[in-house]
């Protein structure tokens, strides 16, 4: 993908500033805590359950590559801000941008202690996306994704999609459903899937709008995003971790569903076409 000249002032790079390095944790923490975060719940019980602990790390200077990563994330953040401000304006609304925190190991968030094993996530409480870049090594080595700059941009856009859901009240509604106690675990899993697929739709919508404005896509970029989306499909994760697929336990959607909704966002360029809840919860 082509870099643009835009940069955001809403990126807080905490790498190299000391803090904690995760000891323990793993895939289970990532999946369970991510579900709670994406539904707007309180992950503190999970984060404090002993599934991962932190050891202090010393301050250090960032490498040239790490500084380049910060520049890239700042650019992608700026492009999300511009695109979503335009989409909200077109629909008679005002967009309030999210913040982005880059960290390594552990850091504090408005939703509790953020841990590397959780992967990138959005915290509704402080309207912030948290990213430990080691996730992308995991994505490639453990889940078979080909990591490129645009696959990183897709993950960022997916998390920004959760911010859009927060601003539109979607996360609050899903949290109310969870707290009502009227729904079975299977039903709540479907609601979680709808939430995640809508974030994929918003990521595709962002890519379309930004491409129209910046012409930043290069050959293979969309394929890289789709590859990343498919890699973290529930069926792919379950096959790799337990050897079989249980659709009733899906919380993020299958690889095919994630590909479908990302491309629907990109192909339609229409935010009104992203009602994953009506499509799934019939």
Residue pairs with C-beta under 8 A, 6 or more apart in sequence:
1 148
1 149
1 150
1 153
1 216
1 217
1 218
1 221
2 214
2 215
2 216
2 217
2 218
3 72
3 75
3 216
4 75
4 78
4 79
4 214
4 216
6 75
6 78
6 79
6 82
7 71
7 74
7 75
7 78
8 74
8 75
8 77
8 78
8 81
8 97
8 100
10 77
10 81
10 97
10 98
10 99
10 100
11 70
11 73
11 74
11 77
11 99
11 100
11 101
11 102
12 99
12 100
12 101
12 102
13 62
13 70
13 101
13 102
14 101
14 102
14 103
14 104
14 107
15 62
15 66
15 102
15 103
15 104
16 59
16 60
16 61
16 62
16 66
16 104
17 59
18 56
18 57
18 58
18 59
19 54
19 56
19 57
19 103
19 104
19 105
19 106
19 107
20 54
20 55
20 56
20 57
20 105
20 106
20 107
21 54
21 55
21 56
21 57
21 104
21 105
21 106
22 52
22 53
22 54
22 105
22 106
22 115
22 116
22 117
23 52
23 53
23 54
23 55
24 50
24 51
24 52
24 53
25 51
25 52
25 115
25 116
25 117
25 118
26 51
26 52
26 117
27 117
27 142
27 237
27 241
28 51
29 46
29 51
29 52
29 115
29 117
29 118
30 117
30 118
30 119
31 237
31 251
32 46
33 43
33 46
33 47
33 115
33 118
33 121
34 118
34 119
34 121
34 252
35 192
35 251
36 42
36 43
36 46
37 43
37 111
37 118
37 121
37 122
37 123
38 121
38 122
38 162
38 171
38 192
38 195
38 196
38 199
39 171
39 174
39 175
39 178
39 188
39 191
39 192
39 195
40 124
40 166
40 171
40 172
40 174
40 175
41 175
41 178
42 111
42 112
43 111
43 112
44 111
44 112
47 112
47 113
47 115
48 112
48 113
51 117
52 115
52 117
54 105
54 106
54 113
54 115
57 104
57 105
62 70
69 102
69 133
70 102
72 149
72 152
73 100
73 102
73 131
73 156
76 152
76 153
76 156
76 157
77 97
77 100
77 156
79 206
79 210
79 214
79 216
80 97
80 98
80 156
80 157
80 160
80 206
81 95
81 97
82 210
82 213
83 206
83 209
83 210
83 213
84 95
84 97
84 160
84 164
84 206
85 95
85 97
86 209
86 213
87 95
87 205
87 209
87 271
88 94
88 95
88 167
89 95
91 271
95 167
96 127
96 167
98 122
98 127
98 128
98 129
98 160
98 163
99 126
99 127
99 128
99 129
100 128
100 129
100 130
100 131
100 156
101 107
101 109
101 114
101 128
101 129
101 130
101 131
102 131
102 132
102 133
103 114
103 116
103 130
103 131
103 132
104 116
104 132
104 133
104 134
105 115
105 116
105 132
106 113
106 114
106 115
106 116
107 113
107 114
107 130
108 114
109 123
109 125
109 126
109 128
109 130
110 123
110 125
110 126
110 128
111 121
111 123
111 124
111 125
111 126
114 121
114 123
114 130
114 132
116 132
116 134
116 135
119 132
119 135
119 138
120 129
120 130
120 131
120 132
120 135
120 155
120 156
120 159
121 129
121 130
121 159
122 128
122 129
122 130
122 159
122 160
122 162
122 163
122 166
123 129
123 130
124 162
124 166
124 171
127 163
127 166
129 156
129 159
129 160
129 163
131 155
131 156
131 159
135 155
136 147
136 151
136 152
136 155
137 147
139 145
139 147
139 151
139 228
139 231
139 232
140 146
140 147
142 240
143 231
143 232
143 236
143 237
143 240
144 231
144 236
144 240
145 151
145 227
145 228
145 230
145 231
145 232
146 224
146 227
146 228
147 224
147 228
148 220
148 221
148 224
150 217
150 221
150 222
150 224
150 225
151 224
151 225
151 227
151 228
153 207
153 225
154 203
154 207
154 224
154 225
154 228
154 229
154 262
155 228
157 202
157 203
157 206
157 207
158 199
158 200
158 202
158 203
159 199
160 202
160 203
160 206
161 198
161 199
161 200
161 201
161 202
161 203
161 206
162 171
162 195
162 199
164 202
165 171
165 195
165 198
165 199
165 202
166 172
170 195
170 198
171 195
174 191
174 192
174 195
177 183
177 188
177 191
178 188
178 191
183 191
186 248
189 248
189 249
189 250
189 251
190 280
190 281
191 277
191 281
192 251
192 252
193 234
193 250
193 251
193 252
193 253
193 257
193 276
193 280
194 276
194 277
194 279
194 280
194 281
195 276
196 251
196 252
196 253
196 258
197 252
197 253
197 257
197 258
197 261
197 276
197 280
198 261
198 274
198 275
198 276
198 277
200 229
200 253
200 258
200 261
200 262
200 265
201 261
201 262
201 264
201 265
201 273
201 274
201 276
202 265
202 271
202 274
203 225
203 262
203 265
204 261
204 262
204 263
204 264
204 265
204 266
204 267
205 265
205 266
205 268
205 269
205 270
205 271
205 274
206 265
207 217
207 222
207 225
207 265
207 266
208 265
208 266
208 267
208 269
209 269
210 216
211 217
212 269
222 263
222 266
225 262
226 259
226 262
226 263
229 255
229 258
229 259
229 262
230 236
230 255
230 256
230 258
230 259
231 255
232 252
232 258
233 252
233 253
233 254
233 255
233 256
233 257
233 258
234 245
234 247
234 249
234 250
234 251
234 252
234 253
234 254
235 245
235 247
235 250
235 254
235 255
236 255
238 244
238 245
238 246
238 249
239 245
247 254
252 258
253 261
261 274
261 276
264 273
264 274
265 273
265 274
